[in-house]
Amino acid sequence: MIGPAKIVVRYASGKMLKGYSQDFSPTSLNFHVRRNEGAGSEPGQLVSLRDLKAVFFVRDFSGNSTYDEQKMFMAGKALSGKKIEVTFNDGEVLVGTTMGYDAQRLGFFLFPADDQANNTRMFVVMAAVKTVRFL
């Protein structure tokens, strides 16, 4: 069994929630976020994908504020999927690759261009997206 995913939930309103989830699915409208990694008896806070900007699957909750994440692809690096740039309604820009972009779906997974970034992957909610550009 796979352990809970370490995630940072970013709401379209700007609110943020950090915790762990074991029931996130891109095909489900809702999932739970727990503050603690251990399963326990409490399912956690119920989160609706419709309220979100994105779900960030992270290495560390605090990240590295001194690290300047690269928004470009390394030359010669083997890639899976299509290169894409996503601009959110709030102006934030993410660059990475995707194998499941479909504007008609609720969202899609994006893998960052920078392998050293704190995010290992992101689930982008289409309602929070201003533009998508294939690179």
VMD Tcl script that builds the backbone (N, CA, C; Angstrom):
set m [mol new atoms 405]
animate dup $m
set s [atomselect $m all]
$s set {name element resname resid chain x y z} {
  {N N MET 1 A 0.839 -1.191 0.000}
  {CA C MET 1 A 0.000 0.000 0.000}
  {C C MET 1 A 0.885 1.255 0.000}
  {N N ILE 2 A 0.540 2.208 -0.804}
  {CA C ILE 2 A 1.281 3.464 -0.897}
  {C C ILE 2 A 0.858 4.364 0.254}
  {N N GLY 3 A 1.830 5.041 0.848}
  {CA C GLY 3 A 1.540 5.943 1.956}
  {C C GLY 3 A 0.856 7.208 1.491}
  {N N PRO 4 A 0.459 8.037 2.439}
  {CA C PRO 4 A -0.222 9.289 2.075}
  {C C PRO 4 A 0.708 10.239 1.330}
  {N N ALA 5 A 0.127 10.999 0.413}
  {CA C ALA 5 A 0.878 11.981 -0.367}
  {C C ALA 5 A 0.998 13.273 0.424}
  {N N LYS 6 A 2.175 13.874 0.382}
  {CA C LYS 6 A 2.425 15.171 1.019}
  {C C LYS 6 A 2.009 16.229 0.008}
  {N N ILE 7 A 0.999 17.033 0.372}
  {CA C ILE 7 A 0.448 17.990 -0.590}
  {C C ILE 7 A 0.272 19.392 0.011}
  {N N VAL 8 A 0.267 20.361 -0.887}
  {CA C VAL 8 A -0.116 21.729 -0.565}
  {C C VAL 8 A -1.286 22.047 -1.483}
  {N N VAL 9 A -2.419 22.349 -0.865}
  {CA C VAL 9 A -3.636 22.671 -1.600}
  {C C VAL 9 A -3.732 24.181 -1.707}
  {N N ARG 10 A -3.848 24.673 -2.930}
  {CA C ARG 10 A -4.007 26.121 -3.142}
  {C C ARG 10 A -5.419 26.360 -3.677}
  {N N TYR 11 A -6.191 27.103 -2.912}
  {CA C TYR 11 A -7.553 27.442 -3.302}
  {C C TYR 11 A -7.538 28.600 -4.303}
  {N N ALA 12 A -8.572 28.701 -5.117}
  {CA C ALA 12 A -8.693 29.801 -6.074}
  {C C ALA 12 A -8.759 31.138 -5.332}
  {N N SER 13 A -9.234 31.126 -4.103}
  {CA C SER 13 A -9.359 32.344 -3.292}
  {C C SER 13 A -8.019 32.824 -2.735}
  {N N GLY 14 A -6.978 31.977 -2.842}
  {CA C GLY 14 A -5.670 32.326 -2.311}
  {C C GLY 14 A -5.329 31.573 -1.028}
  {N N LYS 15 A -6.334 31.003 -0.387}
  {CA C LYS 15 A -6.114 30.230 0.838}
  {C C LYS 15 A -5.240 29.009 0.531}
  {N N MET 16 A -4.474 28.563 1.537}
  {CA C MET 16 A -3.586 27.417 1.355}
  {C C MET 16 A -3.801 26.427 2.495}
  {N N LEU 17 A -3.659 25.139 2.189}
  {CA C LEU 17 A -3.787 24.075 3.169}
  {C C LEU 17 A -2.672 23.079 2.920}
  {N N LYS 18 A -1.906 22.758 3.982}
  {CA C LYS 18 A -0.819 21.785 3.867}
  {C C LYS 18 A -1.178 20.547 4.667}
  {N N GLY 19 A -0.871 19.373 4.088}
  {CA C GLY 19 A -1.158 18.145 4.807}
  {C C GLY 19 A -0.908 16.918 3.953}
  {N N TYR 20 A -1.610 15.856 4.313}
  {CA C TYR 20 A -1.430 14.562 3.665}
  {C C TYR 20 A -2.774 14.053 3.165}
  {N N SER 21 A -2.739 13.383 2.010}
  {CA C SER 21 A -3.968 12.809 1.465}
  {C C SER 21 A -3.697 11.406 0.947}
  {N N GLN 22 A -4.652 10.531 1.203}
  {CA C GLN 22 A -4.561 9.180 0.670}
  {C C GLN 22 A -5.660 8.907 -0.337}
  {N N ASP 23 A -6.601 9.837 -0.460}
  {CA C ASP 23 A -7.730 9.559 -1.353}
  {C C ASP 23 A -7.872 10.569 -2.494}
  {N N PHE 24 A -6.783 11.319 -2.807}
  {CA C PHE 24 A -6.858 12.233 -3.948}
  {C C PHE 24 A -6.955 11.430 -5.236}
  {N N SER 25 A -7.860 11.846 -6.107}
  {CA C SER 25 A -8.002 11.240 -7.430}
  {C C SER 25 A -8.435 12.335 -8.404}
  {N N PRO 26 A -7.818 12.402 -9.577}
  {CA C PRO 26 A -8.215 13.421 -10.556}
  {C C PRO 26 A -9.615 13.192 -11.113}
  {N N THR 27 A -10.199 12.035 -10.841}
  {CA C THR 27 A -11.538 11.740 -11.342}
  {C C THR 27 A -12.611 11.894 -10.265}
  {N N SER 28 A -12.207 12.271 -9.059}
  {CA C SER 28 A -13.145 12.469 -7.959}
  {C C SER 28 A -13.226 13.959 -7.628}
  {N N LEU 29 A -14.413 14.441 -7.331}
  {CA C LEU 29 A -14.586 15.865 -7.045}
  {C C LEU 29 A -14.102 16.257 -5.652}
  {N N ASN 30 A -13.973 15.280 -4.751}
  {CA C ASN 30 A -13.600 15.568 -3.374}
  {C C ASN 30 A -12.493 14.640 -2.894}
  {N N PHE 31 A -11.728 15.122 -1.908}
  {CA C PHE 31 A -10.722 14.306 -1.241}
  {C C PHE 31 A -10.493 14.882 0.143}
  {N N HIS 32 A -9.748 14.171 0.972}
  {CA C HIS 32 A -9.492 14.604 2.345}
  {C C HIS 32 A -8.030 14.991 2.535}
  {N N VAL 33 A -7.796 15.962 3.410}
  {CA C VAL 33 A -6.444 16.373 3.776}
  {C C VAL 33 A -6.340 16.301 5.297}
  {N N ARG 34 A -5.330 15.559 5.764}
  {CA C ARG 34 A -5.045 15.452 7.196}
  {C C ARG 34 A -3.799 16.261 7.513}
  {N N ARG 35 A -3.759 16.839 8.677}
  {CA C ARG 35 A -2.587 17.603 9.113}
  {C C ARG 35 A -1.411 16.685 9.434}
  {N N ASN 36 A -1.700 15.483 9.929}
  {CA C ASN 36 A -0.656 14.533 10.323}
  {C C ASN 36 A -0.578 13.373 9.344}
  {N N GLU 37 A 0.625 12.839 9.181}
  {CA C GLU 37 A 0.842 11.760 8.227}
  {C C GLU 37 A 0.144 10.467 8.643}
  {N N GLY 38 A 0.125 10.166 9.921}
  {CA C GLY 38 A -0.489 8.930 10.414}
  {C C GLY 38 A -1.962 8.868 10.076}
  {N N ALA 39 A -2.439 7.678 9.764}
  {CA C ALA 39 A -3.835 7.498 9.343}
  {C C ALA 39 A -4.816 7.912 10.433}
  {N N GLY 40 A -4.661 7.394 11.646}
  {CA C GLY 40 A -5.574 7.741 12.736}
  {C C GLY 40 A -7.006 7.422 12.382}
  {N N SER 41 A -7.913 7.870 13.206}
  {CA C SER 41 A -9.326 7.595 12.966}
  {C C SER 41 A -10.025 8.766 12.280}
  {N N GLU 42 A -9.377 9.920 12.257}
  {CA C GLU 42 A -9.957 11.108 11.644}
  {C C GLU 42 A -9.644 11.153 10.150}
  {N N PRO 43 A -10.678 11.250 9.285}
  {CA C PRO 43 A -10.421 11.272 7.835}
  {C C PRO 43 A -9.763 12.559 7.362}
  {N N GLY 44 A -9.888 13.636 8.116}
  {CA C GLY 44 A -9.303 14.908 7.707}
  {C C GLY 44 A -10.332 15.849 7.137}
  {N N GLN 45 A -9.850 16.989 6.660}
  {CA C GLN 45 A -10.718 18.020 6.100}
  {C C GLN 45 A -11.136 17.651 4.688}
  {N N LEU 46 A -12.428 17.759 4.405}
  {CA C LEU 46 A -12.939 17.481 3.066}
  {C C LEU 46 A -12.644 18.673 2.170}
  {N N VAL 47 A -12.051 18.411 0.997}
  {CA C VAL 47 A -11.686 19.453 0.042}
  {C C VAL 47 A -12.386 19.158 -1.277}
  {N N SER 48 A -12.951 20.198 -1.885}
  {CA C SER 48 A -13.606 20.057 -3.189}
  {C C SER 48 A -12.689 20.613 -4.277}
  {N N LEU 49 A -12.433 19.818 -5.306}
  {CA C LEU 49 A -11.585 20.277 -6.413}
  {C C LEU 49 A -12.141 21.536 -7.077}
  {N N ARG 50 A -13.432 21.694 -7.058}
  {CA C ARG 50 A -14.062 22.859 -7.712}
  {C C ARG 50 A -13.641 24.188 -7.077}
  {N N ASP 51 A -13.158 24.146 -5.819}
  {CA C ASP 51 A -12.761 25.359 -5.114}
  {C C ASP 51 A -11.284 25.688 -5.283}
  {N N LEU 52 A -10.548 24.838 -5.986}
  {CA C LEU 52 A -9.093 24.932 -5.989}
  {C C LEU 52 A -8.506 25.579 -7.239}
  {N N LYS 53 A -7.266 26.021 -7.050}
  {CA C LYS 53 A -6.402 26.465 -8.140}
  {C C LYS 53 A -5.566 25.265 -8.585}
  {N N ALA 54 A -4.948 24.587 -7.604}
  {CA C ALA 54 A -4.098 23.434 -7.908}
  {C C ALA 54 A -3.779 22.671 -6.627}
  {N N VAL 55 A -3.362 21.423 -6.829}
  {CA C VAL 55 A -2.843 20.593 -5.745}
  {C C VAL 55 A -1.384 20.333 -6.071}
  {N N PHE 56 A -0.491 20.732 -5.158}
  {CA C PHE 56 A 0.942 20.570 -5.350}
  {C C PHE 56 A 1.431 19.385 -4.523}
  {N N PHE 57 A 2.010 18.406 -5.171}
  {CA C PHE 57 A 2.610 17.265 -4.490}
  {C C PHE 57 A 4.061 17.662 -4.241}
  {N N VAL 58 A 4.444 17.763 -2.971}
  {CA C VAL 58 A 5.711 18.375 -2.605}
  {C C VAL 58 A 6.671 17.411 -1.905}
  {N N ARG 59 A 7.952 17.772 -1.976}
  {CA C ARG 59 A 8.990 17.033 -1.250}
  {C C ARG 59 A 8.993 17.461 0.219}
  {N N ASP 60 A 8.771 18.760 0.450}
  {CA C ASP 60 A 8.893 19.353 1.772}
  {C C ASP 60 A 7.857 20.464 1.907}
  {N N PHE 61 A 7.225 20.592 3.063}
  {CA C PHE 61 A 6.215 21.632 3.250}
  {C C PHE 61 A 6.802 23.036 3.261}
  {N N SER 62 A 8.018 23.195 3.750}
  {CA C SER 62 A 8.606 24.524 3.838}
  {C C SER 62 A 9.312 24.943 2.556}
  {N N GLY 63 A 9.716 23.981 1.730}
  {CA C GLY 63 A 10.412 24.311 0.490}
  {C C GLY 63 A 11.747 24.973 0.775}
  {N N ASN 64 A 12.291 25.659 -0.224}
  {CA C ASN 64 A 13.558 26.371 -0.077}
  {C C ASN 64 A 13.372 27.758 -0.681}
  {N N SER 65 A 13.175 28.736 0.176}
  {CA C SER 65 A 12.880 30.097 -0.292}
  {C C SER 65 A 14.035 30.725 -1.070}
  {N N THR 66 A 15.253 30.192 -0.915}
  {CA C THR 66 A 16.400 30.758 -1.631}
  {C C THR 66 A 16.601 30.118 -3.008}
  {N N TYR 67 A 15.865 29.031 -3.287}
  {CA C TYR 67 A 16.020 28.347 -4.572}
  {C C TYR 67 A 15.190 29.052 -5.638}
  {N N ASP 68 A 15.801 29.338 -6.780}
  {CA C ASP 68 A 15.121 29.984 -7.898}
  {C C ASP 68 A 14.728 28.907 -8.908}
  {N N GLU 69 A 13.472 28.505 -8.865}
  {CA C GLU 69 A 13.000 27.434 -9.745}
  {C C GLU 69 A 13.133 27.835 -11.207}
  {N N GLN 70 A 13.692 26.941 -12.004}
  {CA C GLN 70 A 13.890 27.188 -13.437}
  {C C GLN 70 A 12.585 26.942 -14.198}
  {N N LYS 71 A 12.237 27.847 -15.071}
  {CA C LYS 71 A 11.020 27.732 -15.883}
  {C C LYS 71 A 11.361 27.313 -17.307}
  {N N MET 72 A 12.566 26.696 -17.458}
  {CA C MET 72 A 13.009 26.238 -18.775}
  {C C MET 72 A 13.387 24.767 -18.679}
  {N N PHE 73 A 13.435 24.118 -19.820}
  {CA C PHE 73 A 13.824 22.710 -19.877}
  {C C PHE 73 A 15.325 22.602 -20.101}
  {N N MET 74 A 15.949 21.654 -19.433}
  {CA C MET 74 A 17.385 21.418 -19.600}
  {C C MET 74 A 17.622 20.820 -20.985}
  {N N ALA 75 A 18.609 21.318 -21.706}
  {CA C ALA 75 A 18.952 20.796 -23.034}
  {C C ALA 75 A 19.387 19.345 -22.904}
  {N N GLY 76 A 18.863 18.498 -23.775}
  {CA C GLY 76 A 19.246 17.098 -23.805}
  {C C GLY 76 A 18.520 16.215 -22.804}
  {N N LYS 77 A 17.687 16.792 -21.960}
  {CA C LYS 77 A 16.957 16.010 -20.970}
  {C C LYS 77 A 15.809 15.261 -21.656}
  {N N ALA 78 A 15.699 13.972 -21.389}
  {CA C ALA 78 A 14.608 13.174 -21.943}
  {C C ALA 78 A 13.304 13.576 -21.254}
  {N N LEU 79 A 12.267 13.785 -22.034}
  {CA C LEU 79 A 10.987 14.228 -21.495}
  {C C LEU 79 A 9.871 13.262 -21.839}
  {N N SER 80 A 8.887 13.183 -20.953}
  {CA C SER 80 A 7.673 12.425 -21.226}
  {C C SER 80 A 6.529 13.420 -21.329}
  {N N GLY 81 A 5.755 13.293 -22.362}
  {CA C GLY 81 A 4.616 14.182 -22.528}
  {C C GLY 81 A 4.940 15.427 -23.326}
  {N N LYS 82 A 3.988 16.350 -23.326}
  {CA C LYS 82 A 4.121 17.593 -24.080}
  {C C LYS 82 A 4.570 18.720 -23.166}
  {N N LYS 83 A 5.456 19.580 -23.694}
  {CA C LYS 83 A 5.888 20.763 -22.945}
  {C C LYS 83 A 4.737 21.768 -22.928}
  {N N ILE 84 A 4.529 22.360 -21.758}
  {CA C ILE 84 A 3.378 23.239 -21.606}
  {C C ILE 84 A 3.687 24.367 -20.623}
  {N N GLU 85 A 3.082 25.519 -20.878}
  {CA C GLU 85 A 3.152 26.648 -19.951}
  {C C GLU 85 A 1.725 26.983 -19.546}
  {N N VAL 86 A 1.493 27.056 -18.239}
  {CA C VAL 86 A 0.166 27.331 -17.706}
  {C C VAL 86 A 0.212 28.672 -16.975}
  {N N THR 87 A -0.678 29.575 -17.342}
  {CA C THR 87 A -0.823 30.841 -16.633}
  {C C THR 87 A -2.172 30.824 -15.921}
  {N N PHE 88 A -2.118 31.012 -14.604}
  {CA C PHE 88 A -3.335 31.011 -13.797}
  {C C PHE 88 A -4.003 32.372 -13.828}
  {N N ASN 89 A -5.249 32.415 -13.411}
  {CA C ASN 89 A -6.002 33.666 -13.340}
  {C C ASN 89 A -5.319 34.696 -12.441}
  {N N ASP 90 A -4.553 34.235 -11.441}
  {CA C ASP 90 A -3.869 35.152 -10.524}
  {C C ASP 90 A -2.502 35.587 -11.035}
  {N N GLY 91 A -2.114 35.131 -12.240}
  {CA C GLY 91 A -0.851 35.540 -12.856}
  {C C GLY 91 A 0.307 34.576 -12.656}
  {N N GLU 92 A 0.185 33.611 -11.752}
  {CA C GLU 92 A 1.270 32.634 -11.557}
  {C C GLU 92 A 1.448 31.802 -12.824}
  {N N VAL 93 A 2.707 31.506 -13.154}
  {CA C VAL 93 A 3.032 30.729 -14.347}
  {C C VAL 93 A 3.776 29.464 -13.936}
  {N N LEU 94 A 3.332 28.317 -14.455}
  {CA C LEU 94 A 4.017 27.039 -14.257}
  {C C LEU 94 A 4.448 26.512 -15.611}
  {N N VAL 95 A 5.633 25.906 -15.654}
  {CA C VAL 95 A 6.146 25.313 -16.885}
  {C C VAL 95 A 6.507 23.870 -16.587}
  {N N GLY 96 A 6.116 22.982 -17.482}
  {CA C GLY 96 A 6.415 21.569 -17.278}
  {C C GLY 96 A 5.931 20.728 -18.429}
  {N N THR 97 A 5.674 19.465 -18.127}
  {CA C THR 97 A 5.164 18.546 -19.141}
  {C C THR 97 A 3.867 17.920 -18.645}
  {N N THR 98 A 3.052 17.516 -19.605}
  {CA C THR 98 A 1.794 16.847 -19.281}
  {C C THR 98 A 1.520 15.758 -20.304}
  {N N MET 99 A 0.860 14.728 -19.849}
  {CA C MET 99 A 0.424 13.678 -20.768}
  {C C MET 99 A -1.095 13.606 -20.793}
  {N N GLY 100 A -1.759 14.442 -19.989}
  {CA C GLY 100 A -3.209 14.330 -19.875}
  {C C GLY 100 A -3.978 15.617 -19.993}
  {N N TYR 101 A -3.439 16.599 -20.728}
  {CA C TYR 101 A -4.173 17.858 -20.861}
  {C C TYR 101 A -5.402 17.678 -21.731}
  {N N ASP 102 A -6.536 18.109 -21.210}
  {CA C ASP 102 A -7.789 18.135 -21.952}
  {C C ASP 102 A -8.606 19.270 -21.350}
  {N N ALA 103 A -8.828 20.325 -22.102}
  {CA C ALA 103 A -9.521 21.512 -21.603}
  {C C ALA 103 A -10.941 21.201 -21.130}
  {N N GLN 104 A -11.494 20.076 -21.550}
  {CA C GLN 104 A -12.864 19.713 -21.169}
  {C C GLN 104 A -12.935 19.017 -19.814}
  {N N ARG 105 A -11.782 18.591 -19.295}
  {CA C ARG 105 A -11.756 17.918 -17.995}
  {C C ARG 105 A -11.645 18.936 -16.870}
  {N N LEU 106 A -11.864 18.456 -15.653}
  {CA C LEU 106 A -11.754 19.299 -14.463}
  {C C LEU 106 A -10.329 19.816 -14.282}
  {N N GLY 107 A -9.342 18.984 -14.637}
  {CA C GLY 107 A -7.949 19.383 -14.488}
  {C C GLY 107 A -7.009 18.380 -15.108}
  {N N PHE 108 A -5.689 18.587 -14.872}
  {CA C PHE 108 A -4.686 17.694 -15.445}
  {C C PHE 108 A -3.411 17.757 -14.610}
  {N N PHE 109 A -2.594 16.720 -14.717}
  {CA C PHE 109 A -1.314 16.687 -14.024}
  {C C PHE 109 A -0.252 17.397 -14.845}
  {N N LEU 110 A 0.614 18.112 -14.147}
  {CA C LEU 110 A 1.731 18.830 -14.739}
  {C C LEU 110 A 2.980 18.462 -13.949}
  {N N PHE 111 A 4.030 18.085 -14.658}
  {CA C PHE 111 A 5.304 17.728 -14.036}
  {C C PHE 111 A 6.267 18.880 -14.298}
  {N N PRO 112 A 6.882 19.434 -13.245}
  {CA C PRO 112 A 7.701 20.643 -13.412}
  {C C PRO 112 A 8.904 20.438 -14.326}
  {N N ALA 113 A 9.268 21.505 -15.036}
  {CA C ALA 113 A 10.438 21.476 -15.917}
  {C C ALA 113 A 11.720 21.307 -15.105}
  {N N ASP 114 A 11.720 21.815 -13.882}
  {CA C ASP 114 A 12.892 21.791 -13.012}
  {C C ASP 114 A 12.842 20.579 -12.087}
  {N N ASP 115 A 13.748 19.626 -12.295}
  {CA C ASP 115 A 13.801 18.412 -11.473}
  {C C ASP 115 A 14.151 18.689 -10.018}
  {N N GLN 116 A 14.755 19.839 -9.748}
  {CA C GLN 116 A 15.168 20.186 -8.383}
  {C C GLN 116 A 14.092 20.984 -7.639}
  {N N ALA 117 A 12.984 21.260 -8.280}
  {CA C ALA 117 A 11.909 22.026 -7.654}
  {C C ALA 117 A 11.307 21.241 -6.488}
  {N N ASN 118 A 10.689 21.943 -5.570}
  {CA C ASN 118 A 10.043 21.292 -4.432}
  {C C ASN 118 A 8.813 20.496 -4.867}
  {N N ASN 119 A 8.172 20.922 -5.930}
  {CA C ASN 119 A 7.001 20.194 -6.447}
  {C C ASN 119 A 7.460 19.001 -7.272}
  {N N THR 120 A 6.873 17.840 -7.000}
  {CA C THR 120 A 7.174 16.671 -7.824}
  {C C THR 120 A 6.177 16.559 -8.970}
  {N N ARG 121 A 4.966 17.035 -8.716}
  {CA C ARG 121 A 3.925 17.124 -9.747}
  {C C ARG 121 A 2.820 18.018 -9.194}
  {N N MET 122 A 1.983 18.517 -10.090}
  {CA C MET 122 A 0.883 19.370 -9.696}
  {C C MET 122 A -0.372 18.908 -10.427}
  {N N PHE 123 A -1.509 19.031 -9.752}
  {CA C PHE 123 A -2.778 18.824 -10.431}
  {C C PHE 123 A -3.388 20.205 -10.604}
  {N N VAL 124 A -3.485 20.641 -11.842}
  {CA C VAL 124 A -3.964 21.979 -12.196}
  {C C VAL 124 A -5.464 21.914 -12.442}
  {N N VAL 125 A -6.227 22.779 -11.779}
  {CA C VAL 125 A -7.677 22.839 -11.952}
  {C C VAL 125 A -7.992 23.845 -13.067}
  {N N MET 126 A -8.647 23.374 -14.108}
  {CA C MET 126 A -8.882 24.192 -15.309}
  {C C MET 126 A -9.632 25.487 -15.028}
  {N N ALA 127 A -10.537 25.512 -14.073}
  {CA C ALA 127 A -11.317 26.718 -13.780}
  {C C ALA 127 A -10.419 27.864 -13.307}
  {N N ALA 128 A -9.229 27.555 -12.805}
  {CA C ALA 128 A -8.306 28.578 -12.302}
  {C C ALA 128 A -7.272 28.999 -13.349}
  {N N VAL 129 A -7.370 28.443 -14.562}
  {CA C VAL 129 A -6.386 28.686 -15.614}
  {C C VAL 129 A -6.852 29.783 -16.566}
  {N N LYS 130 A -5.949 30.733 -16.797}
  {CA C LYS 130 A -6.219 31.806 -17.755}
  {C C LYS 130 A -5.837 31.351 -19.160}
  {N N THR 131 A -4.584 30.856 -19.313}
  {CA C THR 131 A -4.138 30.390 -20.632}
  {C C THR 131 A -3.249 29.158 -20.498}
  {N N VAL 132 A -3.244 28.366 -21.553}
  {CA C VAL 132 A -2.352 27.213 -21.701}
  {C C VAL 132 A -1.650 27.373 -23.025}
  {N N ARG 133 A -0.336 27.204 -22.985}
  {CA C ARG 133 A 0.436 27.342 -24.231}
  {C C ARG 133 A 1.388 26.154 -24.337}
  {N N PHE 134 A 1.325 25.457 -25.459}
  {CA C PHE 134 A 2.263 24.358 -25.702}
  {C C PHE 134 A 3.567 24.938 -26.218}
  {N N LEU 135 A 4.674 24.456 -25.681}
  {CA C LEU 135 A 5.994 25.002 -26.024}
  {C C LEU 135 A 6.688 24.165 -27.070}
}
mol reanalyze $m
mol bondsrecalc $m
mol representation Tube
mol addrep $m
